[in-house]
Amino acid sequence: MKAVKAVFWAFLFSFALAIADEPMVVYLTWTKDPTTTMLIQWHTPAGASSGLSYHADKENEWKQAQGNSQTVQGTNIEVHRIQLEGLTEDREYVFKIQGSSIEYRFRTMPQKLTHPVRIAIGGDAFLGDGMAAFHRMNKVVAASHPDFVVIGGDLAYTTSGKHIVKGRKWALSRWQTFLKELQETLKSPEGRLVPILPVVGNHDITKPKYQTGAPEMFYEIFTFPETGKAYRSLNFGDYLSLLMLDTGHTWPIEGEQTAWLEKALKQSRGTYVFPVYHVAAYPSFYPYTDRIPEKVRKYWVSLFEKYDVPLAFEHHNHTFKRTYPIREGKVDPSGVIYLGGGSWGVPPRRPASPDQRWYLAKSKGINMVYIVTMTPDKCRVEAKNNKGFVFDVIEAQKPGFAH
């Protein structure tokens, strides 16, 4: 009996050690070419290694990679980062974090649209105790099999006034709950993780009156091409340019960011060019005359029109909306269609109706995300509710969008 007990306790001890070695959460993103790189991030208690091993699928030789880590201020948790480069385009890879027994997978993006590429785009994701709503929509997204997701701000609602007083350990725990839910729900049955491209929103950044001098946790959790700067562009081969913008939460809309936006639009080489940002130029719930919507229209909308952007994805309103095509402040078939408006997992609001606002073609108080599917000859944009029902569609034959 003593021998049996000894074996039992030895098993429990070894199991506890194995669990302790596993990362708390693992998530992927891109800051460089999505066809040849992958940025892998994970959290552990302080002191763990920042190494991993990886290989291309159906190959057996493990390669070693070493990254770096940074402690989240005010906690004992480290965020580890490794940028894998020189990967083969449109190829699946397997990786294993040092000290962990779990194998994860990811896939690089193709250089050309030799097969459909699918994106999930939405915003305003995980509010309050709303895990059930967030989870339902995540299951819909997972069933759509996206290659990656873009979350257009207000990801985990860690910085509203009532949450600030809960402190940085609470905020980190909430970020980890958010990321773990995406890791577990969106991964494929084979364990392939789906990269996340975050866009900054007003509830991701501390308002000035609550700032203490501590770094913004949003920028400790996520990695960007330039530290502390969430606006950036990402080019996917010859078919897509994503422009992820900051509607004044860390960087002003006017000035440097607007100059950067025009340069990025000039240089964009994708067949499809999609801006994604948080506060809507054409809101469906908030007033049309609010300060930030007016700034977005003043500084950015004219650039979208100048460079013939077909669609812009905007959020913040907790509704579904689709505008008519708009150019120079009026409905015009050659204009930009604005899609929104930020209801991934938050309680939806009752929007203004098309009768109340000249630019609204459709609006609805409903949880939803967009599933964007690109093929060589067209782009299809589906609005899906949290039951997976497609209730609105825009389809583009190059060039131009029909709806």
C-alpha positions as CSV (number, residue, x, y, z in Angstrom):
1,M,0.0,0.0,0.0
2,K,2.8,2.4,0.8
3,A,4.4,1.7,-2.5
4,V,1.1,2.5,-4.3
5,K,0.7,5.7,-2.4
6,A,4.3,6.7,-3.2
7,V,3.6,6.1,-6.9
8,F,0.4,8.1,-6.7
9,W,2.0,11.1,-5.1
10,A,4.9,11.0,-7.5
11,F,2.4,11.0,-10.4
12,L,0.5,14.0,-8.9
13,F,3.8,15.9,-8.4
14,S,5.0,15.3,-11.9
15,F,1.6,16.2,-13.3
16,A,1.6,19.5,-11.3
17,L,5.1,20.3,-12.6
18,A,4.0,19.6,-16.2
19,I,1.0,21.9,-15.8
20,A,3.2,24.6,-14.2
21,D,5.5,24.5,-17.3
22,E,2.6,25.1,-19.8
23,P,2.2,28.7,-20.9
24,M,-0.9,30.5,-19.6
25,V,-1.9,31.6,-23.1
26,V,-0.5,31.4,-26.6
27,Y,-1.4,33.8,-29.4
28,L,-0.2,34.8,-32.8
29,T,0.0,38.0,-34.8
30,W,2.0,39.6,-37.6
31,T,4.2,42.7,-37.6
32,K,6.0,41.8,-40.8
33,D,5.2,39.9,-44.1
34,P,2.4,37.5,-43.3
35,T,3.6,35.2,-46.1
36,T,7.0,34.5,-44.6
37,T,6.8,35.3,-40.9
38,M,4.9,34.6,-37.7
39,L,5.1,36.4,-34.4
40,I,4.4,34.0,-31.5
41,Q,3.6,35.3,-28.1
42,W,2.9,33.6,-24.8
43,H,2.6,34.3,-21.0
44,T,4.3,32.6,-18.1
45,P,5.3,33.4,-14.5
46,A,8.6,35.2,-14.4
47,G,11.8,33.2,-15.0
48,A,10.7,30.9,-17.8
49,S,12.6,30.4,-21.1
50,S,11.8,32.4,-24.2
51,G,12.7,29.5,-26.5
52,L,10.7,27.3,-28.8
53,S,11.2,24.6,-31.5
54,Y,9.4,24.4,-34.8
55,H,9.3,22.7,-38.1
56,A,7.3,22.7,-41.3
57,D,4.4,20.2,-41.4
58,K,5.4,16.7,-42.6
59,E,9.1,17.4,-41.8
60,N,10.7,15.9,-38.7
61,E,13.8,18.1,-38.1
62,W,13.1,20.6,-35.3
63,K,14.6,24.0,-35.5
64,Q,15.4,26.1,-32.4
65,A,14.4,29.8,-32.0
66,Q,15.1,32.1,-29.1
67,G,13.1,35.3,-28.4
68,N,12.8,37.8,-25.6
69,S,10.4,38.5,-22.7
70,Q,9.1,41.5,-20.8
71,T,7.4,41.6,-17.4
72,V,4.0,43.2,-17.4
73,Q,4.5,46.0,-14.9
74,G,3.0,45.5,-11.5
75,T,2.7,41.7,-12.0
76,N,5.0,38.7,-12.0
77,I,3.9,37.6,-15.5
78,E,6.2,37.7,-18.5
79,V,5.1,38.2,-22.1
80,H,7.4,36.1,-24.4
81,R,7.8,37.0,-28.1
82,I,9.5,35.2,-31.0
83,Q,9.5,36.5,-34.5
84,L,9.9,33.5,-36.9
85,E,11.2,34.6,-40.3
86,G,12.2,33.0,-43.6
87,L,9.2,30.7,-43.6
88,T,7.6,29.3,-46.8
89,E,4.5,30.9,-48.0
90,D,1.2,29.1,-47.7
91,R,2.7,26.4,-45.5
92,E,1.6,24.9,-42.2
93,Y,4.1,24.8,-39.3
94,V,4.3,23.0,-36.0
95,F,5.8,24.6,-32.9
96,K,6.4,23.7,-29.3
97,I,7.3,26.1,-26.5
98,Q,10.4,25.1,-24.4
99,G,9.3,23.3,-21.3
100,S,5.8,22.5,-22.8
101,S,4.6,19.2,-24.2
102,I,1.9,20.7,-26.3
103,E,2.3,21.1,-30.1
104,Y,0.6,24.1,-31.8
105,R,0.2,24.8,-35.4
106,F,0.0,27.9,-37.6
107,R,-0.1,28.6,-41.4
108,T,1.6,31.3,-43.4
109,M,-0.4,33.3,-45.9
110,P,-0.2,32.8,-49.7
111,Q,1.6,35.3,-51.9
112,K,-1.2,35.1,-54.5
113,L,-4.9,34.2,-54.3
114,T,-4.4,30.7,-55.6
115,H,-7.2,29.7,-53.2
116,P,-9.8,31.7,-51.2
117,V,-8.5,33.7,-48.3
118,R,-11.0,34.4,-45.5
119,I,-10.9,37.1,-42.7
120,A,-13.2,37.7,-39.7
121,I,-13.6,41.4,-38.9
122,G,-15.5,42.8,-36.0
123,G,-15.1,44.9,-32.9
124,D,-16.2,45.5,-29.3
125,A,-15.7,42.0,-28.2
126,F,-15.6,41.1,-24.5
127,L,-17.5,43.4,-22.1
128,G,-18.3,42.9,-18.4
129,D,-19.6,39.4,-17.6
130,G,-20.4,38.8,-21.3
131,M,-18.4,35.6,-21.9
132,A,-21.5,33.7,-23.1
133,A,-22.1,36.3,-25.9
134,F,-18.4,36.5,-26.7
135,H,-18.2,32.7,-26.9
136,R,-21.2,32.3,-29.1
137,M,-19.8,34.7,-31.7
138,N,-16.4,33.0,-31.5
139,K,-18.0,29.7,-32.3
140,V,-19.6,31.3,-35.4
141,V,-16.2,32.7,-36.4
142,A,-14.5,29.4,-35.9
143,A,-17.1,27.6,-38.1
144,S,-16.3,30.1,-40.8
145,H,-12.7,28.9,-40.9
146,P,-10.9,32.3,-41.1
147,D,-7.2,32.6,-41.9
148,F,-7.0,35.4,-39.4
149,V,-9.2,37.8,-37.4
150,V,-9.1,41.6,-37.1
151,I,-10.7,43.0,-33.9
152,G,-11.5,46.6,-34.4
153,G,-11.0,48.0,-30.9
154,D,-12.5,47.6,-27.4
155,L,-11.2,44.1,-27.2
156,A,-11.5,43.3,-23.5
157,Y,-12.8,46.5,-21.9
158,T,-10.0,46.8,-19.3
159,T,-9.8,50.6,-19.0
160,S,-13.3,52.0,-18.3
161,G,-13.6,54.0,-15.1
162,K,-15.1,51.3,-12.9
163,H,-12.4,48.8,-14.0
164,I,-9.4,51.1,-13.5
165,V,-9.8,50.8,-9.7
166,K,-9.4,47.0,-9.9
167,G,-5.7,47.3,-10.7
168,R,-3.2,45.9,-13.1
169,K,-3.4,42.3,-11.9
170,W,-7.1,42.2,-12.6
171,A,-6.6,43.8,-16.0
172,L,-4.0,41.2,-17.0
173,S,-6.2,38.4,-15.8
174,R,-9.0,39.8,-18.0
175,W,-6.7,40.1,-21.0
176,Q,-5.6,36.5,-20.5
177,T,-9.2,35.3,-20.2
178,F,-10.0,37.1,-23.5
179,L,-6.9,35.6,-25.3
180,K,-7.4,32.1,-23.8
181,E,-11.0,32.1,-25.1
182,L,-9.8,33.0,-28.6
183,Q,-7.0,30.4,-28.4
184,E,-9.3,27.6,-27.4
185,T,-12.4,28.5,-29.5
186,L,-10.8,29.6,-32.8
187,K,-8.2,26.9,-33.2
188,S,-8.7,24.1,-35.7
189,P,-9.3,20.5,-34.7
190,E,-5.6,19.9,-35.6
191,G,-4.5,22.6,-33.2
192,R,-3.9,25.4,-35.8
193,L,-4.1,28.8,-34.1
194,V,-5.7,31.8,-35.8
195,P,-3.6,35.0,-35.8
196,I,-5.1,38.1,-34.2
197,L,-4.7,41.6,-35.5
198,P,-5.8,44.1,-32.8
199,V,-7.0,47.6,-33.5
200,V,-6.9,50.1,-30.6
201,G,-10.2,51.4,-29.2
202,N,-11.2,53.8,-26.4
203,H,-11.6,51.1,-23.8
204,D,-8.2,49.6,-24.6
205,I,-6.3,52.7,-23.5
206,T,-6.5,54.5,-20.1
207,K,-8.2,57.9,-20.2
208,P,-5.9,60.8,-19.2
209,K,-7.7,61.4,-15.8
210,Y,-6.9,57.8,-14.8
211,Q,-3.4,57.6,-16.0
212,T,-0.7,56.9,-13.4
213,G,2.5,56.8,-15.5
214,A,2.4,53.0,-15.8
215,P,2.7,51.7,-19.4
216,E,-0.5,50.9,-21.2
217,M,-1.1,47.2,-20.9
218,F,-2.5,47.1,-24.4
219,Y,1.0,47.8,-25.6
220,E,2.5,45.3,-23.2
221,I,0.2,42.5,-24.3
222,F,0.4,43.1,-28.1
223,T,3.3,43.8,-30.4
224,F,3.4,46.4,-33.1
225,P,6.0,47.3,-35.8
226,E,6.7,50.5,-33.7
227,T,6.4,50.4,-30.0
228,G,3.4,52.3,-28.7
229,K,2.0,52.9,-32.1
230,A,-1.0,50.9,-33.1
231,Y,-1.7,52.4,-36.5
232,R,0.1,50.4,-39.2
233,S,-0.4,48.7,-42.6
234,L,0.0,45.1,-43.5
235,N,0.4,43.8,-47.0
236,F,-0.7,40.3,-47.9
237,G,1.1,39.3,-51.2
238,D,-0.5,41.1,-54.2
239,Y,-4.1,40.9,-53.1
240,L,-4.7,42.7,-49.8
241,S,-3.5,45.8,-47.9
242,L,-5.0,46.3,-44.4
243,L,-4.7,49.7,-42.9
244,M,-5.3,49.6,-39.1
245,L,-5.9,53.0,-37.7
246,D,-6.0,54.8,-34.3
247,T,-9.0,57.1,-33.9
248,G,-7.3,59.3,-31.4
249,H,-6.8,56.9,-28.5
250,T,-3.0,57.0,-28.5
251,W,-2.1,59.1,-31.6
252,P,-4.1,62.1,-32.9
253,I,-6.1,61.5,-36.1
254,E,-4.7,64.7,-37.7
255,G,-1.1,65.4,-38.5
256,E,1.4,62.6,-38.5
257,Q,-1.1,59.7,-38.7
258,T,-3.0,61.3,-41.6
259,A,0.2,62.0,-43.5
260,W,1.2,58.4,-42.9
261,L,-2.2,57.2,-44.1
262,E,-1.9,59.0,-47.4
263,K,1.6,57.6,-48.0
264,A,0.3,54.1,-47.1
265,L,-2.6,54.4,-49.5
266,K,-0.3,55.5,-52.3
267,Q,2.0,52.6,-51.7
268,S,-0.7,49.9,-51.1
269,R,-0.3,47.2,-53.7
270,G,-3.2,44.9,-52.8
271,T,-6.1,44.3,-55.2
272,Y,-8.2,45.1,-52.1
273,V,-7.5,47.9,-49.7
274,F,-9.5,47.9,-46.4
275,P,-9.1,50.4,-43.6
276,V,-10.2,49.2,-40.2
277,Y,-10.6,51.5,-37.2
278,H,-12.7,51.9,-34.0
279,V,-14.8,55.1,-33.9
280,A,-17.1,55.4,-36.9
281,A,-17.0,58.3,-39.4
282,Y,-20.7,57.4,-40.1
283,P,-22.1,56.3,-36.7
284,S,-25.4,54.4,-36.4
285,F,-25.9,55.0,-32.6
286,Y,-23.7,58.0,-31.6
287,P,-24.4,61.5,-33.0
288,Y,-23.1,62.3,-36.5
289,T,-21.7,65.5,-35.1
290,D,-19.6,64.0,-32.3
291,R,-16.0,65.2,-32.3
292,I,-14.2,62.1,-33.4
293,P,-16.5,61.2,-36.3
294,E,-16.1,64.7,-37.6
295,K,-12.4,64.4,-37.4
296,V,-12.4,61.1,-39.2
297,R,-14.6,62.5,-42.0
298,K,-12.4,65.7,-42.2
299,Y,-9.0,64.0,-42.4
300,W,-9.5,60.4,-43.6
301,V,-12.6,60.1,-45.6
302,S,-11.3,62.4,-48.4
303,L,-8.2,60.1,-48.6
304,F,-10.4,57.0,-48.8
305,E,-12.3,58.6,-51.7
306,K,-9.1,60.0,-53.4
307,Y,-7.6,56.5,-53.5
308,D,-10.8,54.6,-54.4
309,V,-11.0,52.6,-51.2
310,P,-14.1,50.3,-51.7
311,L,-14.9,49.5,-48.0
312,A,-14.1,50.8,-44.6
313,F,-14.7,48.8,-41.4
314,E,-15.7,50.9,-38.4
315,H,-17.0,50.0,-34.9
316,H,-17.7,51.5,-31.5
317,N,-21.5,51.8,-31.9
318,H,-22.5,48.2,-30.8
319,T,-24.8,47.8,-33.8
320,F,-24.9,46.4,-37.3
321,K,-24.9,49.1,-40.1
322,R,-24.1,49.4,-43.8
323,T,-24.0,52.8,-45.5
324,Y,-24.8,53.6,-49.0
325,P,-21.7,54.3,-51.1
326,I,-20.6,57.9,-50.1
327,R,-18.5,60.4,-51.9
328,E,-18.1,64.1,-51.1
329,G,-20.7,64.0,-48.4
330,K,-23.5,62.4,-50.4
331,V,-24.7,59.1,-51.8
332,D,-22.7,58.3,-54.9
333,P,-22.4,54.8,-56.6
334,S,-18.6,55.5,-56.9
335,G,-18.2,56.1,-53.2
336,V,-17.0,54.2,-50.2
337,I,-19.2,51.8,-48.3
338,Y,-18.8,52.0,-44.5
339,L,-19.5,48.8,-42.6
340,G,-19.9,48.3,-38.9
341,G,-20.5,48.8,-36.2
342,G,-18.8,46.9,-33.3
343,S,-21.1,44.3,-31.8
344,W,-18.9,41.1,-31.6
345,G,-19.8,40.2,-28.0
346,V,-21.2,43.3,-26.4
347,P,-24.9,43.9,-25.7
348,P,-26.2,45.4,-28.9
349,R,-27.8,48.9,-29.0
350,R,-30.8,50.2,-30.9
351,P,-29.4,52.1,-33.9
352,A,-30.8,55.0,-35.8
353,S,-32.9,53.8,-38.7
354,P,-32.2,54.5,-42.4
355,D,-35.1,56.9,-42.3
356,Q,-33.3,58.9,-39.6
357,R,-29.9,59.2,-41.2
358,W,-29.3,59.9,-44.9
359,Y,-26.2,57.7,-45.2
360,L,-27.6,54.5,-43.6
361,A,-28.7,51.8,-46.1
362,K,-29.3,49.2,-43.3
363,S,-29.1,49.1,-39.5
364,K,-29.9,46.7,-36.8
365,G,-29.3,46.1,-33.1
366,I,-27.7,42.6,-33.3
367,N,-24.5,40.8,-32.4
368,M,-22.5,40.2,-35.6
369,V,-19.2,39.9,-37.4
370,Y,-18.1,40.2,-41.0
371,I,-16.7,37.2,-42.9
372,V,-14.7,38.5,-45.8
373,T,-13.8,35.9,-48.5
374,M,-11.4,36.9,-51.3
375,T,-10.9,35.0,-54.5
376,P,-9.1,35.9,-57.7
377,D,-12.2,37.4,-59.4
378,K,-14.3,38.7,-56.5
379,C,-14.6,39.5,-52.8
380,R,-17.7,38.5,-50.8
381,V,-18.5,40.2,-47.5
382,E,-21.1,38.4,-45.3
383,A,-22.6,39.8,-42.1
384,K,-23.2,36.9,-39.7
385,N,-25.2,37.0,-36.5
386,N,-24.4,34.9,-33.4
387,K,-26.3,31.9,-34.8
388,G,-24.2,31.9,-37.9
389,F,-27.0,33.2,-40.1
390,V,-25.9,35.4,-43.0
391,F,-28.3,38.4,-43.0
392,D,-26.5,40.8,-45.3
393,V,-24.0,40.4,-48.2
394,I,-21.9,42.6,-50.4
395,E,-20.2,41.0,-53.4
396,A,-17.5,42.6,-55.5
397,Q,-16.5,41.8,-59.0
398,K,-13.3,43.7,-59.7
399,P,-13.6,46.6,-59.9
400,G,-16.4,48.0,-57.8
401,F,-18.8,46.6,-55.2
402,A,-22.4,45.5,-55.7
403,H,-24.9,45.2,-52.8
